[in-house]
Amino acid sequence: MPETVERSPGRNWTEEEKDLVWEQIIKGKQDGLPLTECFRRISKLLPHRSEAAIGMLYYNVLRKERDEQEIPVAPIKPARRELKIDTELIEAFQGLPEYISKLHKRLDQLEQRINQPSHEAVAGGRVGNCGGCADGNPKKLSAA
């Protein structure tokens, strides 16, 4: 269970607290942190102050009292990704186009057989074909 800290309403900010808040915001901006994260971290340093109170101090007092230009904002660095070539993966995909082409031909053949069945296939559909019968002769299915 988190420890609760009593926060007294209307307590005035000391100059030391204001300086701490300002310095932490400068540091957070240099690190590229959003202000809400700065307020969250400052509230841990000043447990008797809420994140909301710190935000209100910053927006309503400190920005007006102090020069906002003092805060150097860290430039956003684009994430750099290095291209890594996986030779095993390249080898595995080299025969893929030919394999896909063979599959397409086989599918076309099967679709053609379904759409235009041979006379033997039609006749075999009406009579039972045991496939591996010893005599090789198809037998009629009995209606059960």
C-alpha positions in Angstrom: 0.0 0.0 0.0 1.6 3.3 -1.0 2.5 5.7 1.7 0.3 8.8 1.9 1.8 12.1 2.7 -0.3 14.9 4.0 -0.3 18.0 1.9 -1.4 21.1 3.5 -3.5 23.4 1.4 -2.4 26.9 0.6 1.2 26.5 1.8 3.4 29.1 0.3 6.3 28.1 -1.9 9.8 28.8 -0.6 12.5 30.2 -2.9 14.4 27.0 -2.4 11.4 24.9 -3.6 10.9 27.3 -6.6 14.6 26.9 -7.5 14.5 23.2 -7.2 11.4 23.0 -9.4 13.0 25.3 -12.0 16.3 23.4 -12.0 14.5 20.0 -12.4 12.4 21.3 -15.2 15.5 22.6 -17.0 17.2 19.2 -16.5 14.1 17.3 -17.7 13.8 19.5 -20.8 17.5 18.9 -21.6 16.8 15.2 -21.3 13.8 15.5 -23.6 11.2 14.6 -20.9 7.7 15.9 -21.1 6.7 18.4 -18.4 4.3 15.9 -16.8 7.1 13.5 -16.2 9.2 16.4 -14.7 6.3 17.3 -12.4 6.0 13.6 -11.4 9.8 13.4 -10.5 9.7 16.7 -8.7 6.8 15.5 -6.5 9.0 12.6 -5.4 11.7 15.1 -4.4 9.1 17.3 -2.6 6.6 14.8 -1.2 4.5 17.5 0.4 3.8 18.9 -3.0 1.4 17.3 -5.6 2.2 17.0 -9.3 -0.7 19.4 -9.9 0.6 21.9 -7.5 4.1 21.8 -9.1 2.5 22.2 -12.6 0.5 25.2 -11.4 3.6 26.8 -9.9 5.4 26.3 -13.1 2.7 27.5 -15.5 1.3 30.3 -13.3 4.4 31.7 -11.5 7.8 30.4 -12.7 7.3 30.9 -16.4 6.3 34.5 -15.7 9.0 35.2 -13.2 11.9 33.6 -15.0 13.2 33.7 -18.5 11.9 30.7 -20.4 14.8 31.1 -22.8 17.2 29.9 -20.1 15.9 26.4 -20.7 17.9 24.7 -23.4 15.7 22.2 -25.1 17.4 19.0 -26.1 17.2 18.5 -29.9 15.2 15.4 -30.8 17.6 12.9 -32.3 16.1 10.6 -34.9 16.4 7.0 -34.1 19.2 5.5 -36.1 18.7 2.0 -37.3 21.5 0.0 -38.8 20.8 -2.3 -41.7 21.8 -5.8 -40.8 21.7 -8.4 -43.6 20.7 -11.9 -42.5 22.4 -14.2 -45.1 20.5 -17.3 -43.9 17.2 -15.5 -44.5 18.4 -14.4 -48.0 19.4 -18.0 -48.8 16.0 -19.3 -47.6 14.1 -16.9 -49.9 16.2 -17.3 -53.0 14.2 -20.3 -54.4 10.9 -18.8 -53.3 9.7 -17.2 -56.6 10.2 -20.5 -58.5 8.4 -22.4 -55.7 5.5 -20.0 -55.8 5.3 -20.3 -59.6 5.1 -24.1 -59.3 2.4 -23.8 -56.7 0.3 -21.5 -59.0 0.7 -23.9 -61.9 -0.4 -26.8 -59.7 -3.4 -24.8 -58.4 -4.4 -23.9 -61.9 -4.3 -27.6 -62.9 -6.4 -28.6 -59.9 -9.0 -25.9 -60.6 -9.2 -27.0 -64.2 -9.8 -30.6 -63.2 -12.6 -29.4 -60.8 -14.2 -27.1 -63.5 -13.8 -29.6 -66.3 -13.8 -33.1 -64.9 -12.9 -36.1 -67.1 -15.5 -38.8 -68.0 -13.6 -41.2 -65.8 -13.8 -38.9 -62.8 -17.5 -38.4 -63.3 -18.1 -42.1 -63.6 -15.9 -42.8 -60.6 -18.0 -40.4 -58.5 -21.2 -42.5 -59.1 -19.6 -45.8 -58.2 -17.6 -46.6 -55.2 -13.9 -46.9 -56.0 -11.9 -48.6 -53.4 -8.7 -47.3 -54.8 -6.6 -50.3 -53.6 -9.0 -53.1 -54.5 -7.3 -56.3 -55.4 -9.1 -56.8 -58.6 -9.0 -53.0 -59.6 -12.6 -53.0 -60.6 -14.8 -50.3 -59.2 -17.8 -51.6 -57.2 -21.2 -49.9 -56.9 -22.0 -48.3 -53.6 -25.0 -49.8 -51.9 -27.6 -47.4 -50.6 -27.5 -47.9 -46.9 
